[in-house]
Amino acid sequence: MTDSPDENPDDVDSAAAPTLNPRKKAKHAPPIDPGETLLYESGGSWWVVSIGPIMILAILILEILGKGRIHWGVLLIFGSILVGFTVLQVFAARQHVSMCLTETTLRQGQETIEIADIVKIFPENTGAEPADWESAPALGELHAVPRRRKGVGVRLANGRLAQAWARDVGRLRTELTEAHLAVTMGLPPKGKK
């Protein structure tokens, strides 16, 4: 039996999140344990979907109390449009504007990096002049830091300057710095011996 390229244990798993570290995961290697979740932001809340039906219900009550007829077709069409559009927006926000910091990884939208790939975390800029990292692109597939979020400057192992982002940027900076220090010191995730 000959080895096909898919069976070679030295091949890098293309489905795994890419890492900048020289230690590449092989297909037979178990997934890296991300450890405990330190900070999670969903990016969007499902309660927003209820706004459309509440508005349609209010209009329906007004039509029932009024002297005219009830426009069921129009209410159903507009209700479907409102709910559909809102579901689409919330789903997209939860995919592209969510973030999750664990003890060994940082996920920003669809991009996941290992904490070990971060070379430097820049301090908060308290001066009047903007720092270089403040104009860097955001991590994830977005070009800039999403609305209502603030960035934390990071330099990655490949030299890329970027911004990690969160709504609670103070907590992100603290948790990211502590996780980075633990990874740098070689400490395993909590609960691991």
Phi, psi and chi 1 to 4 in degrees:
 res  aa     phi    psi   chi1   chi2   chi3   chi4
   1 MET       -  129.2 -176.3  176.8 -155.3      -
   2 THR   -95.8  151.5   60.7      -      -      -
   3 ASP   -80.3  129.6  -74.4  -16.9      -      -
   4 SER   -89.9  164.2   69.4      -      -      -
   5 PRO   -57.9  -27.0  -21.8   28.2      -      -
   6 ASP   -74.2  -20.7  -68.3  -23.7      -      -
   7 GLU   -96.7   -3.4  -64.6  172.6   -7.1      -
   8 ASN   -73.8  119.3 -173.1   -8.5      -      -
   9 PRO   -68.9  -13.8   23.1  -30.5      -      -
  10 ASP   -84.2  -10.7  -64.8  -31.7      -      -
  11 ASP   -69.2  143.6  -73.6  -15.4      -      -
  12 VAL   -81.6  136.0  174.7      -      -      -
  13 ASP   -71.1  113.9 -174.4    0.4      -      -
  14 SER   -73.8  -19.8   61.0      -      -      -
  15 ALA   -80.5  -19.9      -      -      -      -
  16 ALA   -74.5  154.3      -      -      -      -
  17 ALA   -62.7  131.7      -      -      -      -
  18 PRO   -65.6  145.4   23.3  -30.0      -      -
  19 THR  -122.6  149.0  178.6      -      -      -
  20 LEU   -87.8  -13.4  -59.3  172.1      -      -
  21 ASN   -73.0  152.2  -70.0  -29.9      -      -
  22 PRO   -66.6  -19.1   16.5  -24.0      -      -
  23 ARG   -82.9   93.2   59.8 -175.6 -165.7  -70.0
  24 LYS   -83.4  144.9  -59.6  -77.7 -173.8 -174.1
  25 LYS   -82.2  128.6  -66.4 -170.8  -70.4 -177.7
  26 ALA   -86.1  164.1      -      -      -      -
  27 LYS   -60.2  -34.0  -74.4 -171.4  177.7 -170.9
  28 HIS   -83.9   -8.9   66.5  -78.9      -      -
  29 ALA   -74.8  140.9      -      -      -      -
  30 PRO   -68.3  155.0   23.7  -30.7      -      -
  31 PRO   -63.9  150.5   16.3  -23.1      -      -
  32 ILE   -69.9  133.4  -66.2  174.8      -      -
  33 ASP   -73.3  116.6  179.4   17.5      -      -
  34 PRO   -72.6  -16.5   24.7  -29.9      -      -
  35 GLY    80.2 -163.6      -      -      -      -
  36 GLU   -73.6  151.2  -68.6 -177.8   17.6      -
  37 THR   -79.0  124.0  -61.1      -      -      -
  38 LEU   -93.9  -35.2  -55.8  173.6      -      -
  39 LEU  -153.7  131.4  179.1   61.9      -      -
  40 TYR  -136.9  133.5  173.1   76.5      -      -
  41 GLU  -131.0  125.6  -66.5  178.4   -1.9      -
  42 SER   -72.5  -25.3   65.4      -      -      -
  43 GLY    90.8  -28.9      -      -      -      -
  44 GLY  -161.7  151.2      -      -      -      -
  45 SER  -113.5  137.3  178.9      -      -      -
  46 TRP   -71.3  -16.0  -73.5  109.6      -      -
  47 TRP   -63.8  -23.0   73.3  -94.1      -      -
  48 VAL   -62.2  -28.4  175.0      -      -      -
  49 VAL   -62.3  -26.7  176.5      -      -      -
  50 SER   -73.2  -13.6   66.4      -      -      -
  51 ILE   -61.6  -44.0  -66.9  173.1      -      -
  52 GLY   -59.9  -53.5      -      -      -      -
  53 PRO   -61.3  -34.1  -26.8   34.4      -      -
  54 ILE   -64.9  -41.4  -70.4  170.9      -      -
  55 MET   -65.3  -42.9  -71.2  174.0   52.9      -
  56 ILE   -64.6  -40.1  -64.4  -60.8      -      -
  57 LEU   -62.2  -41.3 -178.3   63.3      -      -
  58 ALA   -62.9  -42.0      -      -      -      -
  59 ILE   -66.6  -39.8  -66.8  170.8      -      -
  60 LEU   -61.4  -42.6  178.5   62.6      -      -
  61 ILE   -62.4  -42.4  -69.9  170.5      -      -
  62 LEU   -62.5  -39.3  -69.9  174.2      -      -
  63 GLU   -70.1  -35.3  -74.6 -159.8   -8.2      -
  64 ILE   -66.2  -41.2  -70.6  172.3      -      -
  65 LEU   -74.5  -22.7  -64.5  175.0      -      -
  66 GLY   -78.2  176.3      -      -      -      -
  67 LYS   -90.7  -14.4  -65.7 -178.4 -178.9 -178.2
  68 GLY   -83.6 -175.7      -      -      -      -
  69 ARG   -84.9  163.0   66.6 -175.8 -175.2  108.3
  70 ILE   -88.4  129.6  -60.9  172.9      -      -
  71 HIS   -94.5   76.0  -60.7   89.8      -      -
  72 TRP   -59.7  -43.7  -67.9  105.4      -      -
  73 GLY   -60.8  -47.0      -      -      -      -
  74 VAL   -64.6  -42.7  173.8      -      -      -
  75 LEU   -62.4  -41.8  -69.6  173.8      -      -
  76 LEU   -66.1  -41.9  -73.1  174.2      -      -
  77 ILE   -64.8  -50.7  -70.3  171.0      -      -
  78 PHE   -66.3  -36.1  -79.6  110.7      -      -
  79 GLY   -62.7  -43.0      -      -      -      -
  80 SER   -63.8  -41.8  -60.4      -      -      -
  81 ILE   -63.9  -47.5  -69.3  170.8      -      -
  82 LEU   -61.0  -47.7  -76.0  171.7      -      -
  83 VAL   -66.8  -44.7  169.6      -      -      -
  84 GLY   -60.6  -46.7      -      -      -      -
  85 PHE   -64.2  -41.0 -176.7   68.2      -      -
  86 THR   -68.3  -41.6  -51.6      -      -      -
  87 VAL   -60.2  -43.2  165.4      -      -      -
  88 LEU   -60.9  -45.0 -177.2   65.1      -      -
  89 GLN   -64.4  -43.9  -80.9 -168.7  -42.9      -
  90 VAL   -66.6  -42.3  170.8      -      -      -
  91 PHE   -60.5  -44.9 -178.6   75.8      -      -
  92 ALA   -63.6  -42.1      -      -      -      -
  93 ALA   -63.2  -40.6      -      -      -      -
  94 ARG   -69.2  -24.0  -67.9  179.8   77.2   86.4
  95 GLN   -85.1  -44.3  -69.0  -69.6  -45.8      -
  96 HIS  -104.1  -16.2  -58.7  -69.9      -      -
  97 VAL  -121.8   11.4 -168.5      -      -      -
  98 SER   -87.3  157.0   64.0      -      -      -
  99 MET  -143.0  150.3   64.2   82.8   56.2      -
 100 CYS  -145.9  120.6 -178.0      -      -      -
 101 LEU  -107.5  121.1  173.4   64.9      -      -
 102 THR  -112.3 -174.9   66.7      -      -      -
 103 GLU   -68.8  -21.9  -67.3  176.5  -60.8      -
 104 THR  -126.9   -9.3   59.2      -      -      -
 105 THR  -135.5  158.5   62.0      -      -      -
 106 LEU  -131.3  117.0  172.5   62.5      -      -
 107 ARG  -106.4  126.0 -177.8 -177.8   55.4   79.2
 108 GLN  -124.1  106.5  -56.1  -97.0 -118.6      -
 109 GLY    63.6 -121.7      -      -      -      -
 110 GLN   -95.2   -4.3  -64.5  -69.5  -33.4      -
 111 GLU   -99.1  129.6 -178.6  180.0    9.9      -
 112 THR  -119.8  128.2  -58.6      -      -      -
 113 ILE  -122.4  154.8   62.5  169.6      -      -
 114 GLU   -83.3  145.0  -67.3 -178.9   25.1      -
 115 ILE   -60.1  -32.2  -59.5  -65.8      -      -
 116 ALA   -64.1  -20.9      -      -      -      -
 117 ASP   -79.1   -8.9  -68.5  -22.7      -      -
 118 ILE   -88.1  122.6  -62.3  174.5      -      -
 119 VAL   -88.7  -39.5  175.5      -      -      -
 120 LYS  -146.6  141.7 -179.2  176.9 -177.5  178.0
 121 ILE  -112.4  119.5  -59.7  170.3      -      -
 122 PHE   -77.5  145.0  -69.1   93.2      -      -
 123 PRO   -71.7  162.9   24.4  -31.1      -      -
 124 GLU   -61.9  139.0 -177.0  178.2   -0.5      -
 125 ASN   -83.9  114.6 -177.2   11.4      -      -
 126 THR  -106.9   -0.5   56.6      -      -      -
 127 GLY   -86.1  174.2      -      -      -      -
 128 ALA   -78.1  -31.9      -      -      -      -
 129 GLU   -83.0  137.8  -67.5  -66.5  -42.6      -
 130 PRO   -69.3  142.3   18.9  -25.3      -      -
 131 ALA   -80.4  159.9      -      -      -      -
 132 ASP   -59.0  -38.6  -70.5  -19.4      -      -
 133 TRP   -68.1  -21.4   64.0  -96.5      -      -
 134 GLU   -69.5  -19.1  -69.0  178.6  -61.3      -
 135 SER  -103.9    4.9   61.3      -      -      -
 136 ALA   -73.7  153.6      -      -      -      -
 137 PRO   -66.6  157.0   14.6  -20.0      -      -
 138 ALA   -80.3  153.5      -      -      -      -
 139 LEU   -69.2  155.0  -71.1  173.3      -      -
 140 GLY    96.5 -175.4      -      -      -      -
 141 GLU   -86.4    3.5   64.6  -77.2  -17.7      -
 142 LEU   -87.5  150.3  -56.1  172.0      -      -
 143 HIS   -80.4  -29.6  -64.1  -70.6      -      -
 144 ALA  -133.1  167.8      -      -      -      -
 145 VAL   -63.8  130.5  173.5      -      -      -
 146 PRO   -59.9  157.6  -19.7   29.5      -      -
 147 ARG   -57.0  148.5  -72.7 -177.8    1.4 -172.1
 148 ARG    61.5   22.6  -65.6 -172.0  -65.9  -87.2
 149 ARG  -131.7  157.0  -72.9  151.3 -177.3   85.5
 150 LYS  -124.8  158.4  -66.1 -173.1  179.1  179.9
 151 GLY  -103.7  158.3      -      -      -      -
 152 VAL  -124.8  123.1  173.0      -      -      -
 153 GLY   -72.2  133.5      -      -      -      -
 154 VAL  -136.1  147.2  -66.0      -      -      -
 155 ARG  -112.7  129.0 -178.9  164.6  -49.8  -83.0
 156 LEU   -93.7  167.4  -57.1  177.8      -      -
 157 ALA   -61.6  -27.1      -      -      -      -
 158 ASN   -84.6    6.2   64.3   -1.4      -      -
 159 GLY    91.5   -7.2      -      -      -      -
 160 ARG   -66.6  132.1  176.4 -179.6  164.4 -157.8
 161 LEU   -98.8  128.6 -173.3   61.3      -      -
 162 ALA  -146.9  174.0      -      -      -      -
 163 GLN  -120.5  122.4  -69.1 -173.7   67.0      -
 164 ALA   -81.4  150.7      -      -      -      -
 165 TRP  -142.3  155.6   42.4  -95.5      -      -
 166 ALA  -166.2  163.1      -      -      -      -
 167 ARG   -68.9  -47.2  -75.3 -177.6 -168.2 -102.3
 168 ASP   -92.1   76.0 -171.0   -6.5      -      -
 169 VAL   -66.7  -31.0   73.6      -      -      -
 170 GLY   -63.8  -44.6      -      -      -      -
 171 ARG   -68.3  -38.6 -177.5  166.4  173.6 -147.4
 172 LEU   -59.5  -46.9  172.8   64.5      -      -
 173 ARG   -60.3  -44.7 -175.4 -179.4  -59.0  -80.9
 174 THR   -65.3  -51.4  -58.5      -      -      -
 175 GLU   -65.6  -40.5  -63.9  -72.5   -5.4      -
 176 LEU   -64.9  -42.0 -177.4   60.3      -      -
 177 THR   -63.3  -43.8  -57.2      -      -      -
 178 GLU   -67.1  -41.2  -70.2  174.9    3.2      -
 179 ALA   -64.8  -40.5      -      -      -      -
 180 HIS   -63.4  -42.7 -176.3 -101.4      -      -
 181 LEU   -62.5  -42.8 -178.2   59.8      -      -
 182 ALA   -64.2  -42.5      -      -      -      -
 183 VAL   -66.7  -41.1  167.2      -      -      -
 184 THR   -62.1  -37.3  -56.3      -      -      -
 185 MET   -78.3   -7.2  -67.2  172.8   59.7      -
 186 GLY    82.4   17.8      -      -      -      -
 187 LEU   -75.5  136.1  -61.0  174.5      -      -
 188 PRO   -75.0  164.4   28.0  -33.1      -      -
 189 PRO   -58.4  153.5  -24.0   32.4      -      -
 190 LYS   -56.5  143.2  -67.3  177.2 -176.3  169.7
 191 GLY    88.9   -9.2      -      -      -      -
 192 LYS  -100.8  141.0  -60.7  -70.5  179.1 -174.3
 193 LYS   -95.7      -  -58.5  -69.6 -179.2 -156.6
